[in-house]
Amino acid sequence: METTLDPSLSNKIELALNKIRPYLEADGGNVEILEITPSLELHLQFVGACSSCAMSAMTFKAGIEETIRREVPEITKVIAVNM
């Protein structure tokens, strides 16, 4: 599933995602980490209502990606695989 050289990186990402999860969960959705590549790309997947919501792209760009970049600057790229 996840591959990373630094196990604490996953924890940092989870803490960052936890800042936005209440908003996703309020609408019946969530986001999961699928993979952290060796080049430090983060692959995420929307689940629940977020996987089919028309607003997912805006949520991803303005909420999730921005939060990850601010909180975990080591991540080089954030990709939502099912958007």
Secondary structure, DSSP 8 states (H G I E B T S, - for coil): ----S-HHHHHHHHHHHHHHHHHHHHTTEEEEEEEE-TT-EEEEEEEEGGGT-TTHHHIIIIIIIHHHHHH-TT--EEEETT-
